[in-house]
């Protein structure tokens, strides 16, 4: 585990691969390649620390230890045992193994996990006569095994807890959107602090906080207590501290970020999270129904995640989307709105024609993310004006 250019893998959600690749290129990663729900790249220790701290759309940063072909769990055992584990961890440290298997040869991911655990234990017992222990919660080392048919990779997870756990969320509403997905959607909406930002159904405030962090160019994981790499043998605290404390890329924010929600509890939670992130100066939230919005004369960007009604679909949900469409059209002329939902019929009930649709996964739900260009007057006049401006 020397400090040299090494192969790394950033995991993400389906649909965010291109956004993550762009992020990695921007922070200086080399050999960036898009994979399935992941982006591979190369970099040194500084790049590994930076990608954990700064990537808004990564869920984990993994370092491959060994890649090989195998058809049986015993072959995986032999290859795993061949890794020099004593250069990675000490016998008084703990580890956890997580296996992801897409293969006709390997039906049981749990069995793969057991065999890799056996390989590590046997390696230490044979070489040193003692061994590290398995620990399921908060271990020192997170080991990831990925098998796709006969292609096997054993990786070390440098992140620990998923990177969507930023560290600023003190509490949450019932179904908050993932911070990683929210950040990816803001990138797709081309948000960079260029105008006012509004989330009319802000819930626990995820879009608002991620929008402020992006506009100010504050690293999203700056609030986290720790990363797994801090327990690695080659952890360079001085190098990490220099990256953590570097605020040279931060920018001023000259516009307002505003959130509304009909629920008093949601607004209370949003305020707690905004305060926890130290962003109260930039974000205001207010309890308000969508029918009570004032006309916004200045151009702004609206991004929102309305209720999907997955548990209970009724006429009220269709009415809610109809009201949302009416309000966007009449209260936000000359603005752009982006709306995500898994319920396409409800989206159609907004009565607004999207200029772009992006397919995304929100948890296990297949969703569409619609771009709505808002304007006053007739659509044909708006299209004609846009064509003249182009």
C-alpha positions in Angstrom: 0.0 0.0 0.0 2.6 2.5 -1.1 1.8 6.1 -2.0 1.8 5.6 -5.8 -0.7 5.9 -8.6 -3.2 3.0 -8.0 -6.4 1.7 -9.5 -9.5 2.9 -7.7 -13.2 2.4 -8.2 -16.0 4.9 -7.3 -19.4 3.4 -6.9 -22.6 5.3 -7.6 -26.3 4.9 -8.5 -27.7 3.8 -11.9 -27.9 6.9 -14.1 -25.3 9.0 -12.3 -22.2 7.4 -13.9 -21.5 10.2 -16.3 -22.0 12.9 -13.7 -19.5 11.1 -11.4 -17.0 10.7 -14.2 -17.1 14.4 -14.8 -16.6 15.1 -11.1 -13.5 12.8 -10.9 -12.0 14.5 -14.0 -12.5 17.9 -12.4 -10.7 17.0 -9.2 -7.7 15.6 -11.2 -8.3 11.8 -11.4 -6.6 9.9 -14.3 -7.7 7.1 -16.6 -11.4 7.8 -15.9 -13.7 5.0 -17.3 -17.4 4.6 -16.9 -18.5 1.1 -15.6 -21.8 -0.4 -14.5 -23.0 1.8 -11.5 -19.4 2.8 -11.0 -16.5 4.8 -12.5 -12.9 3.4 -12.4 -9.9 5.8 -12.2 -6.3 6.0 -11.1 -4.8 8.3 -8.5 -2.4 8.5 -5.5 -3.2 8.7 -1.8 -4.1 12.3 -2.1 -6.6 11.5 -4.9 -8.2 8.7 -2.8 -8.7 11.1 0.1 -10.0 13.9 -2.2 -12.4 11.6 -4.0 -13.9 10.5 -0.6 -14.2 14.1 0.6 -15.2 15.9 -2.6 -17.2 13.6 -4.9 -20.9 14.5 -4.5 -22.2 11.5 -6.5 -20.0 8.7 -5.2 -21.3 6.2 -2.6 -18.0 4.5 -2.0 -14.3 4.7 -3.1 -12.9 1.2 -3.4 -9.3 0.1 -4.0 -8.9 -3.3 -5.9 -6.5 -5.7 -4.2 -6.7 -8.6 -6.7 -8.6 -9.4 -9.9 -8.9 -12.9 -11.2 -11.1 -15.6 -12.8 -12.8 -18.2 -10.7 -15.7 -20.7 -11.0 -15.8 -22.0 -7.4 -15.7 -20.6 -3.9 -12.6 -22.7 -3.3 -10.8 -21.0 -6.2 -11.8 -17.6 -4.6 -10.4 -18.9 -1.3 -7.0 -19.7 -2.9 -6.8 -16.3 -4.6 -7.9 -14.4 -1.5 -5.3 -16.3 0.6 -2.6 -15.3 -1.9 -3.0 -11.6 -0.9 -0.4 -10.3 1.6 -2.9 -9.4 4.3 -0.3 -8.6 6.9 0.8 -5.6 4.9 -2.8 -4.3 5.0 -4.0 -5.0 8.6 -2.8 -5.9 12.0 -3.9 -9.0 14.0 -5.5 -6.8 16.7 -7.8 -5.1 14.1 -11.2 -6.1 12.9 -12.8 -6.6 9.4 -16.1 -7.1 7.7 -16.7 -8.7 4.3 -19.5 -7.8 1.8 -20.0 -9.8 -1.4 -21.9 -8.8 -4.5 -22.5 -11.7 -6.9 -24.0 -11.7 -10.4 -23.1 -15.2 -11.6 -24.5 -18.6 -12.7 -21.5 -20.4 -11.1 -21.9 -18.7 -7.7 -25.4 -18.9 -6.4 -24.7 -18.0 -2.7 -23.0 -14.7 -2.0 -23.0 -15.6 1.8 -20.8 -18.7 1.1 -18.4 -16.5 -0.9 -18.2 -14.2 2.1 -17.4 -17.1 4.4 -14.6 -18.5 2.1 -12.9 -15.1 1.9 -13.1 -14.8 5.7 -11.5 -18.2 6.0 -8.7 -17.2 3.6 -7.8 -14.2 5.7 -8.0 -16.0 9.0 -5.9 -19.0 7.6 -3.3 -16.6 6.1 -2.7 -14.9 9.5 -2.9 -18.1 11.6 -0.3 -19.9 9.3 2.0 -16.9 9.1 1.7 -15.3 12.6 -0.2 -17.8 14.8 -2.9 -15.2 15.5 -5.6 -13.5 13.6 -7.8 -10.4 13.3 -11.5 -10.8 14.2 -14.6 -10.3 12.2 -16.8 -7.4 13.4 -20.1 -6.6 11.7 -20.5 -3.1 13.1 -17.9 -0.4 12.8 -14.9 -2.6 11.8 -11.5 -1.3 11.1 -11.5 -2.7 7.6 -14.3 -3.1 5.0 -13.5 -5.7 2.4 -15.7 -6.0 -0.7 -15.9 -9.0 -3.0 -17.4 -8.5 -6.5 -18.2 -11.4 -8.8 -19.6 -11.0 -12.3 -19.9 -14.5 -13.9 -16.3 -15.7 -13.5 -14.7 -12.3 -13.1 -13.8 -11.8 -9.5 -12.3 -8.7 -7.7 -11.4 -8.3 -4.0 -11.4 -4.7 -3.0 -10.7 -2.6 0.1 -13.4 0.0 0.9 -11.7 3.3 1.8 -15.0 5.0 2.7 -16.5 2.9 5.4 -20.1 4.1 5.7 -21.7 5.0 2.4 -20.7 8.5 1.3 -24.4 9.5 1.1 -24.1 9.8 4.9 -22.6 13.3 4.8 -22.7 13.9 8.5 -25.0 16.9 8.5 -28.4 15.2 8.8 -29.5 15.4 12.4 -33.0 13.9 11.6 -35.1 13.1 8.6 -38.7 12.9 7.2 -40.3 9.6 6.3 -38.8 9.2 2.8 -35.9 11.6 2.2 -34.1 11.5 -1.1 -30.5 10.2 -1.0 -27.9 13.0 -0.8 -26.0 11.4 -3.6 -29.0 11.2 -5.9 -30.0 14.8 -5.0 -26.4 16.0 -5.9 -26.5 14.2 -9.2 -29.9 15.7 -10.1 -28.6 19.2 -9.3 -25.7 18.6 -11.6 -28.1 17.4 -14.4 -30.1 20.6 -13.8 -26.9 22.6 -14.3 -27.1 24.2 -10.9 -24.0 26.2 -9.9 -25.4 29.1 -7.9 -26.3 31.2 -10.9 -29.8 32.4 -9.7 -32.3 31.9 -6.8 -33.0 28.2 -6.0 -36.4 26.9 -4.8 -37.6 23.6 -3.5 -41.4 23.9 -3.0 -41.8 20.5 -1.3 -38.5 20.5 0.6 -39.1 17.8 3.2 -36.0 17.5 5.4 -34.0 19.9 3.2 -31.7 17.6 1.2 -32.0 19.5 -2.1 -31.5 22.9 -0.3 -28.4 21.8 1.6 -26.8 20.0 -1.4 -27.6 23.1 -3.6 -25.8 25.4 -1.1 -22.8 23.1 -0.8 -22.5 22.9 -4.5 -22.9 26.7 -5.1 -20.4 27.5 -2.3 -18.1 24.6 -3.6 -17.9 23.1 -0.1 -16.9 19.4 -0.1 -20.0 17.4 0.7 -18.4 15.0 3.2 -16.6 17.7 5.2 -19.0 17.0 8.1 -18.3 13.3 8.4 -16.7 12.0 11.6 -14.4 9.5 9.8 -13.5 7.5 6.8 -12.3 3.8 6.7 -8.9 4.8 5.2 -8.0 6.6 8.5 -7.3 3.1 10.0 -5.1 2.0 7.2 -1.4 1.4 7.8 -0.4 4.0 5.2 -2.8 6.7 6.4 -1.0 10.1 6.0 -2.7 12.4 8.5 -0.7 15.5 7.4 -1.7 14.9 3.8 -5.3 14.3 4.6 -5.4 17.4 6.9 -4.0 19.6 4.2 -6.8 18.4 1.8 -9.5 18.7 4.5 -8.5 22.2 5.5 -8.0 23.6 1.9 -10.8 26.1 1.3 -9.2 27.8 -1.7 -11.9 26.6 -4.1 -14.8 27.9 -2.1 -17.0 30.5 -3.8 -19.4 33.2 -2.6 -23.2 32.7 -3.1 -25.0 35.8 -4.3 -28.5 34.4 -4.6 -31.1 33.0 -2.2 -31.9 29.3 -1.6 -35.5 28.9 -0.4 -37.5 25.9 0.7 -41.2 25.4 1.5 -43.3 22.6 2.8 -46.9 22.2 4.0 -45.7 20.1 7.0 -44.6 22.0 10.1 -42.6 18.9 11.2 -40.8 18.8 7.9 -39.8 22.5 8.2 -38.6 21.9 11.7 -36.4 19.0 10.6 -35.1 20.9 7.6 -34.1 23.8 9.9 -32.2 21.4 12.2 -30.3 19.9 9.3 -29.5 23.3 7.7 -28.2 24.5 11.1 -26.2 21.3 11.5 -24.6 22.0 8.1 -23.8 25.6 9.2 -25.8 27.0 6.2 -28.6 29.0 7.9 -27.1 32.2 6.4 -27.8 30.9 2.9 -31.0 28.9 3.2 -34.5 30.0 4.4 -37.4 27.6 4.9 -41.0 28.3 5.5 -44.2 26.4 6.1 -46.4 27.1 3.1 -48.8 25.2 0.8 -48.1 25.3 -2.9 -51.4 27.2 -3.5 -50.0 30.1 -1.3 -46.8 30.8 -3.2 -46.1 34.4 -4.3 -45.3 35.2 -7.9 -41.5 35.0 -8.5 -40.6 37.6 -11.1 -36.9 36.9 -11.1 -35.6 33.8 -12.9 -34.9 30.9 -10.6 -34.2 27.2 -10.7 -36.8 24.9 -9.0 -35.9 21.2 -8.2 -38.4 19.1 -6.2 -39.3 15.6 -5.2 -43.1 15.5 -4.6 -44.9 12.6 -2.9 -45.2 9.5 -5.1 -48.1 7.8 -3.3 -46.4 4.4 -3.4 -48.2 3.4 -0.2 -51.6 5.0 -1.0 -52.5 6.3 -4.4 -55.7 8.4 -4.4 -57.4 11.3 -6.1 -55.6 13.8 -3.8 -52.3 12.9 -5.3 -53.4 13.6 -8.8 -54.9 16.9 -7.5 -51.5 17.7 -5.8 -49.6 17.4 -9.1 -52.3 19.4 -10.9 -51.8 22.2 -8.4 -48.0 21.9 -8.7 -48.3 22.3 -12.5 -50.7 25.3 -12.1 -48.4 27.0 -9.6 -45.2 26.5 -11.6 -46.8 27.9 -14.7 -48.5 30.9 -13.2 -46.2 31.9 -10.3 -42.7 31.1 -11.8 -42.7 32.6 -15.4 -39.3 32.6 -17.1 -37.9 30.0 -14.6 -36.9 26.3 -15.1 -38.3 23.5 -13.0 -37.1 19.9 -12.6 -39.5 17.4 -11.0 -38.8 13.7 -10.1 -41.5 11.0 -9.6 -42.1 7.3 -10.0 -45.7 8.1 -10.8 -45.7 9.2 -14.5 -49.6 9.5 -14.7 -49.4 12.1 -11.9 -46.5 13.9 -13.7 -48.7 14.1 -16.8 -51.5 15.6 -14.6 -49.3 18.7 -14.1 -50.3 19.8 -17.6 -46.7 20.8 -18.5 -44.7 19.4 -21.4 -41.2 18.4 -20.4 -38.3 19.5 -22.7 -36.2 16.6 -21.2 -36.8 13.3 -19.4 -34.1 11.4 -17.6 -34.6 7.9 -16.2 -33.3 7.5 -12.6 -33.7 5.1 -9.7 -34.8 6.5 -6.4 -34.1 3.6 -4.1 -35.9 0.7 -5.8 -38.3 2.9 -7.6 -38.0 3.6 -11.4 -38.4 7.4 -11.8 -38.4 10.0 -14.4 -36.7 13.4 -13.9 -38.5 16.0 -16.0 -37.2 19.4 -17.1 -40.0 22.0 -17.4 -39.2 25.3 -19.1 -41.8 27.8 -17.7 -43.1 30.8 -19.5 -46.0 33.2 -19.6 -48.2 33.2 -22.7 -48.5 30.6 -25.4 -46.1 27.8 -26.0 -45.7 28.5 -29.7 -44.6 32.0 -28.9 -42.1 30.7 -26.3 -40.6 28.2 -28.8 -40.4 30.9 -31.5 -38.5 33.3 -29.1 -36.1 30.5 -28.0 -35.4 29.7 -31.7 -34.6 33.3 -32.4 -32.3 33.5 -29.4 -30.4 30.4 -30.4 
